[in-house]
Amino acid sequence: MADLLGTFEQAVMLAILRLGDGAYGRAVLHQVQESLARSVAAGAVYTTLDRLEQRGLINSRLAKGTAIRGGRARRYYVVAAAGNRALADAHKTLAKMWQGVKVPMAVKS
């Protein structure tokens, strides 16, 4: 089994999957914020994107710049095959960990 993905790494990769062809940096940031229901620093998302790409879990491509963006290019992301396997492993591991736990759990104070 590959190294287990952290929660934030999973959130970023799942955002890429949800966004499909529209998965560029700022869109990924907004999707992560929405799915985690909290504010997230843009730098944290971009650092995670770089790290995931270095690990071969995601790939990116640079699209041509457009007039609307002042000619600046936009980088789009996709989850690589290794990333899909890592997400599946993480999901399977968490499901196994939660097996037998009743939700909602009793909270003792």
N, C-alpha and C positions, 0 to 999 in steps of 0.2 A: 504494500500500500504506500502511496506517495505521502509526503508530508501533508498533514491535515491543514486545510485552509483556515485562516482566522475569520471571524465573523465579518469584519469589515471587507476583507478580500472577497468573501462570498457575496456581500451586498453589492460590491462593484461589478463582479462578474455577472450576477443576476440582472443588474441594471443593463449591462451590455446586451444580454439575451433578450430582455424585455423590449429594448429600443430597436433591436434588429439593425436595419440599414442606417438608422439615424443615430447610431451610438458614437457621438463625438464628445469630447471632454466636458463641456458645460452641460450638455444633455444628461450625461452620466451623473454628474454632480447633482443635478436637480432630481433625477430618478432615485439616487441613493438617499437624498434628504427626504423624499416622499416616502420611500419604503421604510426608513428607520424612524420617521416622524420626529426628526430633530435636525438642527442646523449642523452642517458639516463644513469644515474648512476646505476650500478649493484645493489648497496645497496638499491636503491629505489624500484627496482623490487622485490628483495628478502623480503624486509619489507612488501611490498604490498601482496605478496604471503602468508606470515605468517598471516597477518591481515585477508585476505579473508578466509583462512582456519579456523582461530579462529571463524569467523562469520558463518561458515558452508556453505559458498558459493562455495568453491572448496574443493577437497579432494586430498591427495597425497599418494603415496606409494614409498617405497624405493626398488630399484632394486638391484640385486646382483652386486658386483663389477666385473670388467673385467680386464684382464691382460693389455689391452691397457691403462686403467685408473689407473694402478698400484694397482689394487684391491679395489679402492674406489667405493663406491656405488653411484648411481645416483637417485635423487628424481624426480618422474614423477607426473604431476598434471592433474586433470580432473575437469571440472565444474560440481558441484553438482546440483540436481534438484532445490534447493533454489537459486542457482546462475543463472540458466536458467530463473527462474521467475523474479529475480532481473534485469537481462539484458532486458527481455521483458518489464518490467515496465519502465525501464529507456528509452528504445527506444520509447515506447508509449508516455511517458511524453514529451520527446523532440520533437516528431512529432507533438504533440498537441501544444506545444509552438511555433513551426515554422509555424503552419497552418496560411495561409493568408499572409505570408511574401514572397514577390517576390525576387528571386535570379537571377542575382546579384542585391544586394541592392545599391541604390544610395548613394554615399559617398559625404558628404558636408565638405568642408574645411574652 
